[in-house]
Amino acid sequence: MIRKVIPIAFASILFSFALLHFTLLSSVKNKVNDSLFYFRGPLQDKAGAVVIVAIDEASLEKIGSWPWPRSILARLIEKIKSGGPKVIGVDLLLDLPSRGEDAQAEDGKLAEVLKNAPACVLPVVAKEDKSGRIQKELFKPLDIFLTDHTVAGVVNVESDPSDKITREFKVMYGTTPSFPLALCREYLGGSLNDINIPAQNMRALINYKCAKIDTFSARDVLEPFFDPAIFFKGKIVLLGRTDLASKDFVNTPVPAGRIFETLPMAGIELWKEIIDMILARNFLFGLSPFLAFLIAAFLSIVICGVTLRSNKAGAVLSVLCLGLCAVSFYYLFLTKNIILPLLFFVTVCIISYIFSFFYNFAVFQREKRRITAAFKSYISPHVLQNILSQKLNLSVGGKRKNLTMLFADIKSFTVFSDTHGPEEVLSFLKAFFAEMNKAIIERNGIIDKLMGDGILAFFGDFTDSDTHAYDAVRAAIEMQKRIPDLQKRLGFDFQIRIGVHSGPVDVGNIGSAEHLDYTVIGRNVNLAQRLEANCEPGKILISDDTYRLVKDRVEISDTREIPLKGFANTVKVHTVR
């Protein structure tokens, strides 16, 4: 069995993997994972370590359209710094110099503010090479803004290419940290040694809180009445644009109200989500590919093993495994922040059952062809269908059953064979067996052996056990009825003797693995043969065991007890009328 299970399970896993990675199912996988946030609901920002100063529509309406003069940015950042934050994240590209007559003075004012503590993290947009290192800095701050109190952080957004939704962020770009990581480092004093970010290939999943994000408008911060120390002291302050014209928005899995509907988020809000996750150590964990493979292999092997034994049991087990995977998927996320590859496991379960089912179907069809070829000349179509439905095992072995055996042979056939040539004898036997076989098969009998001029058949195997005796007697009567017509056709006056007996016998494949014979053996088979030997030509002799099963449906002409060779006691027999 294991030689069958392992290849099918392995093929199921490979097919499932290909199906998820090279078809539209990959987007379904993302949607299923996104639904976790919908069912979990919003999380509270318990730490409250991050605040946002947003350059929003209200700020642009009062101060003017973007870009603002660098002197205004300098005044805004200076106001924020006066509140005593630990670090400021300026998510504004400062890669180009100011324009106009006062350009140098404008940039100088901002550079002067950036020289003072606390530190500011400035954005860098980088292009990566295949190894994940920075190949080129596409946008970086002007040298005038790079001081002892400024740090660079990469602001590249990692979106899924299939649906453009941001589900993860890259922790490091070579030796340069990402923008949120750089801010966390400065906030914690330059080290993250006690924080272990679960990243694969330097990418970590984002655990969105899915809660409303409050911001301070830059317009209000610049007002004289605004006291930054109340709101900014000891915190991380993020400064960036949230106005629609900035187009600085990312698609996120944050639910919009209905399942599978999501909300976009301003870039500065995305950084806040990531920073809050890092500081709270509230990470999401995925399974390693190796562990996911082990679980998928276990599911596949179990389902394949059970299905190869029973399609129905395999279907029930597959449904149970699907339910277990779904429950585990949501339970582990809600309690442990673990995201299982649910769709992969579900696909493996379904494909494993389908592959095993079709393997069973192919084997069944092969066995059906083998059994049909082996038995079609010896049994009726009805019995053959019963054999196929019961999946007869063609290996050595058998079992004990109550059956009815029929023996028949031609009286004085030796004389005929001695006085006729071989072609005439074979032609006679061909016509004789054709008629006799039809009579037996029509009554659902199984022809066991054709022995010279004799026939051994049995009834009741793979049919209704309550009618096998009557079927055998009716077959015997029909055989006798066909003899006169055969006599006329063949031009030979002959008669047959038939013995019928019912009782328990051993039935099955008898022999060796190289040569099998599906037959019946036992004392009651011998008794049926003795009845035939003691029967008068043209008559049918049945045992008392058979008669008790058919007495309400068959008429007899006489009853007597006779001695039989090989049996100590006399046997009660009946002659069918």
N, C-alpha and C positions, 0 to 999 in steps of 0.2 A: 504493500500500500504506500509506504513512504517514498518508493521510487516513482510513483505516480504523482503524489502530492507535491513534492518539492519542485519539479519542473513547472507544474501548473501554477503554483503559488508565485514562483519567481517570474514567470511570464505575466501574471496578473499585476504584480508590482511594477514591472517595467512598463507595461501598457498604461497603467494608471498614471505613472509619472509623466510619460509622453503626452497623455491626454490632457493633463493639467498644465503643462508647460508650453504646448504647441497648439492649443486650441483656445476657443473663447471661454473655456471653463476657468482659465486663469483670472478673468475679470469677475466671474462668479465667486471664486475663492476670496477675492478681496472684499466683495460685498458681504459675504458671510462673516468675515472677520470684522468688518465695520459695524455689523449689527450688534456686536458686543457692547459698544459704547451706548447704543440705544437702550439696550436692556439694563445696563448698569445704572445709567442716569448720571447726573452731574456730581462732581466731587468738590468739597470745600477747599479753599486755599488757606490751610491752617497756619502756615508760616507767615504769609503776607510779606515776603522779603522783596518782592518786585513790584514796582509801580511804573506806569507808562505816562510819559508826557507826549501827547499826540498833537502833531501838526495836522489839524482837521479842517473841515470846511469853514468852521467859525473863525479859526485862526487866520486862514487865508483871506476871508472876507474882511477882517479888521486890519490886518497888517499889510496885505497885498498878495498878489499871485506869486507862485513859485517860479524861479528861485529867489529866496530872500537875500538881501545883502548880508555878507559875512559878519558885519558888525551887529546885526540883530541876532544871529545865531550865537555870537560871542556873549551878548547880553543875556540870552536865554540860558546858555550853559553856565554862565557865571552865577545867575540867580539860583540855578539848581545846585551848584556847588556850595553856595552859601548855606544851604540847608543841611550840610554835613552827611551826604550819602557816602557809602563805602566805595562805590564805583558807578560810572555812568557809561551806558552803551549808546553810542551815537550811530544810529542806523541811517546815515545820510552819506552819500558818496561825496568825498572831498578830493576828487581826482583832477579837477580843473581849476585854474586860477580865476579870480574874479575879473570882471570886465569893467571898463570905464576909467575915468581919470583917477579915481581913488582906489583902484584895484589893489595896489600894493598895501595901502593903509588898511583896507578892509580885511585882507588875509592876515595882516600883521596883528590886528586886534584879536582875531580868533586864535591865532597861534599863541598869543600871550596868555589867553585864558586857559588854553590846553596845557601850558607849562605848569600850571599850579595843580596841587592835589585837590581832590582825589583823582585817581587815574581815570582815563577815558579809553574805552575800547572802540577803535575805528574800524570800519568795514573794508574788506578786501574781496573782490570777485576774482576767482582763480579758474584757470583751465588745468584739468588734470591729465596726466598721461595714463597709460594702461595699467601701471603699477599702483595708481592712486596717489601719486605724488604731484605736487604743483609743478606743472610744466611752464606755465606763464601766468603772471598776475595781470589780468585784463584791466581791472580798475583797482587802484590803490591810492591812499591819501598822498597829497603833495608832501615833499620832504619838509616843508616849512611847518607842517602840522605834526611831524613825528618828533616827539620829545621824550624825556625821561618818564613822563607821566601818561604816555599813550601806548596802547598795545593794539596790535593788529589781530583781527579775527575774521575768518572766512565766512561770508554770508550766502554761499551757494545753497540753493534749495534743492533737496533730493526728492523729486517726484517720481511716482511710478509711471513708467512709459505707457502702460496699457490704458490708464484712465486719468493721468495727470493729478492724482491725489497724493498728498504728502503724508506718508505713514512712518517715516523714519528720518533720522538726521545722521550726517557723518560726523564723527567725534573729532577726528584729526585728519588734516591734509598734509601728509608728510610730517614735518616738524611744526607746522602751523596749526593752532587749535581752531576749532569752529567758533563762531561769534558767541554762542551761548556758553561754550566751555571756557572761553577766555574770561568772560564775565564772572563765572563761578569761581575760577581760580583767583581772580583779584578779590572777590568777596570773601573767600576763605583764607586769604593771606598768602596766596601763591601756590598752594598745594592741594591736590585732590587724592592724596594717598589713602584716605579712609573711605573714599567713595569708589566702588567698583561698578563701572557702567557695563552692563551686559551687551556687548557689541559683537557682531559677526562681520568680518571684513571691514572693521572700523565703522559699521553702521548699527545704530541702535533704534529700536522701536520707540515711538512717541506715545506716551500715556496721556492723552488729552483729558483734561478735567471736564470738558464739555459744559462749563459754567460761564455765566456772563462775565466779561472782562471789563472792569471799570478803568477809565483813563482820565487824566487831567489834561484839559485843553491848554495848548501853549499860550493861547490868548489870555487865559486866566492866570497862568504862572507869571506872566510878564506884568500883571497888574500890581500896583504898589501894595494893595491890601493883602496879597497872597503871602503867607508865611511858610517858606519851604521847609523850615526846620520841623514843623508839625507833621509833615507828610513824607519827607525824604530822609530824615536823619537815620543813619545806619542801614540804609536800604540800597538795593540796586535800582537805578533809575534808567529806564530805556527811553530814548528820544528818537522818534521816527514819524513818518507820514502815515496817516490813515485816511486821507481824502481820496475820493474815487479817481480823481485825475492822476494820481501817482501810479495807478495800476500795480501797486506793490501788494498784491493779494495772492494767496495760495489756496488751493482746494484742499480741504481736510475731511476726515471721516466724521467730524462732529455732526450729530444728527440735527436736522432742521425742524423736527417735529413729527415727521412720519418716518417709518423705517425705510432705509435705503435712500433717503433724501439727506443731503449733506450741505453744510454751510461753508462758504469761503471765509478766510481770516486774513487780516492785515499781517504783513511780514513781521512787524514789531510785536504783534500779539503771539505769533508763532514762537518767537524767541522767549517770550515770557512763559509759555507753556513748557518749553523744554527746560528752562532754568528752574521753574518750580518743581518739575519732575526730578531733576538732578539733586536739588537741595533737600527735597523731601525723601530722596532715595526710593521713590515710588515708581520703580521701573517695570516695564513689561518684559517677560521672558518667553522666548520661543524655544521649541525643542531643537536640539542639535540634529543635523541630518542623520547621524548614525543611530541615535535613539529613535527618531521617527521611523527609520527603516526597520529597526528591531520590532517596534510595535506593529507596523504594517505587516511584517513577515509573520508575526504570531497570529494576527487576525486572519491573514490569508491562509496559513497552514491549517488552522482550526476549521475554517469554513470549508476549505477544499476537502479536508479529511472527512468531515461529516457529510458533505454533499455527495462525495463519491460513493458513500454507503447508502444514502437516502436523499433524494431530491427534496422531499418534504421537510425532513429534519434540517437539511441545509438551508432551506428557505426560512424556517423558523429561527434558526441560529443567526442567519444574516440579519434579520429584522432586529433581533435582540442586540447584536453587535452595533447596528446603526443607532439604536436607542441609547446604548451605553456610551458610544462616542459623542452623541449630541449632549447628553447630560454631563459628561465629563468636560466637554468643551466649555459650557457655560459655568459649571461649578468651579473649575480650576481658574477661570478668568476672574470670577467674582470674589474668590477667596484667596487665590495665590498670585494673581496677575500673570498667569501662564496661558499662552495662546497655543492651543493644539492645532496642527494642520488638519482641521476637521474634514475638509473636502477631499483631501488626499486619502484619509482613512476611510471615508464613506465610499469613494471611488474604488479603493482596493477591495472593500467588502462586496460591493456590487459586482465588480469585474471577476473576483474570485468565484462567486457563486455562478455567474454566467459561464465562465470558462469551464468550471466543473460540470455544470449542467449539460453543456454541449459535448463535453468529453463523455459523460454518461450516455448521451443520446447517440454519439458515434459508436461507442462500444455496444450499445443495445442494438443498433442497426446491424453491426457486424455479426453479433450473436444471433440476431434474427435471421440473417441470411444463412448462417451456418446451420441453425436448427431447422430452417425451412428446407434446406438442401438435404439434411439428414433424414427428415421425417415425412416429407410431402408425399412419398409413395406408399407410406404405411399407415397414415392416420387421416382423419377427416379434417377439413379446413376449420371446423368449429373447435376440435380438440387442439389443433395446431395454434389457434389464437389463444386458447387457454394456457398452453405451454409457454407461449411468448409473453403473455401478461404476467406469468408467475416467474419469469426469468430463470428458466431451467439451467442448472449448473451442469455442464457437460464434462465434469471431472469425475474421477472414480468415487463411487459411494452410492448409497441409496437409503431407503427407509421402509418400514413395514406398513402395509396398507391392506384393507379388505377389498379384494377385487374378485372378478369372475373370469375364469380362464376357459377358453374354447379350443378343443383339439379336433381336427378333422383330417381324414385321409381317404384315399380311393381304395375300394375293395378290389383285390386281385390285380392291382396295377402292374405287378411284376410280370404277369403273363403278357400284358399288352406291350411292355417295354422289351420283352424278350422276342416278340414276334414282329416288331416294327423297327424301322430304321431310326437313327438318332434324330434326323430332321423331323420325322413325323412325331416322335416322342416330345421333342422340344416345342413343336407347334401346338401339340395337344395341351401340354402343361401351360404354355403361354395363354391360351384361350381359357383354360380351366381356372388358373389363378386370377386372371383378369375379372372373371365373373364373381368368384368367391371373395376376392379383395373388395370389390365394390359393395357386396352385401355387408361385409364386416365394417367397412369405413362409414357406410351410410348410417350405421347404428353407433357411431362414435367409438368403435373399437380400434385398438392399436395392434397392428400385425407385428408380432415378435419375430417369428421365423417361418421361412418356407423350407421345409425339410423333405427333399425329394418330391413325393406326391402329397405330403402332409403340411398342415398349417397349424401354427400356434398363435393365438390372438388372446388379448386380455382387455377387459372392459372396466371402467371406473377410475382410471388414472387420469387426472386433469378434467374429470367430469363429475356430475352429481352422483355421489356415492349411493343414493337411494334407488337409482334406476339401472345400475350396471348389470344386475342379474337379468332383468327383463330385456335390456338391450342385447345381451349375449344370446338369450333364447330366441328373440325375434330375428337376430342375425342368422342363427342356425336354421330357423324355419325358412327364411328367405333363401339360404344356400340350397336347401333341399328342393325348394320350388324351382330353382334355376337349372337343376340337373336334367329334366326331360328335354328342355330346349337345347342344352349343350349336347345331349346324346344325338339329337337330330342333326345338329350342325357338324359335329365331329364324326358321325357315323360309327360310334363305338358305344355299345351298351355297357355302361358302368354305373356304379352306385357309390355313395360316400357314407361314412360313419362319422357321427359327431358326438363328442362327450363334453358336457358343461358342468363346471363345479365352481362354487363360491367359497371364499375363505381368506384368511390372512396370508400374505406372501411378502417376500422381500423384493422390492422393485427399485431399479436404478441402474447406474452404469457399472456393469460387472466386467472385470478384466484388468488390464494393465494400462498405464498411461499411453502406451504405443497402440494398443488395440482394445477398444471399448465396445461393449454391446449393451444397449439399453434393453433389459429383459426382466423376467420374473423367475424367481427360484424358490424352492421350498416343497414341503410335503404335499401341500394342496395342489401344486402344479403337477406333481406326479400322479395324484389321484385323478385329476381331470384326464390325463393321458390314459390311465387304466380304464376309465369309463369309456373312452373312445374305442379302446381295444376290445371291450366286452359288448359293444353296441352292435345290434343287427344292422346289416347294410340297408341304407335308405331310411334309417331311424335316427332319432336324437335321444340320447340318454343323459339325464340330469341327476345330480345328487340331491339328497334330501335337503341339504343346506341351501341349495339354489331354489328348490321347489318352495321352501317356506317363504322365500322372498318374492315369488311370482305366482303363488297359488291362486290369487284372486284374479289373475289376468291370463293364465295359461291353462289349457286343458290337457289332461294326461290320459293315456289309455291303460296303463297298468303300473302297479307298484310292487316291488319285490326287494329282497335282500340277496346280495351276491357276494361271493368271496373275491377279493382282488389281490393280485400278486404284490407282495411287499407290505401288505396290511394284515395285522393279526386278526382283526374282527371283520365280520361281514359288514357290508356297506348298503344302506337303504338307497335304492335308486328308483327313478320314475322315467317312463317312456312318454315323450311328448306326442300328443295326437296330431 
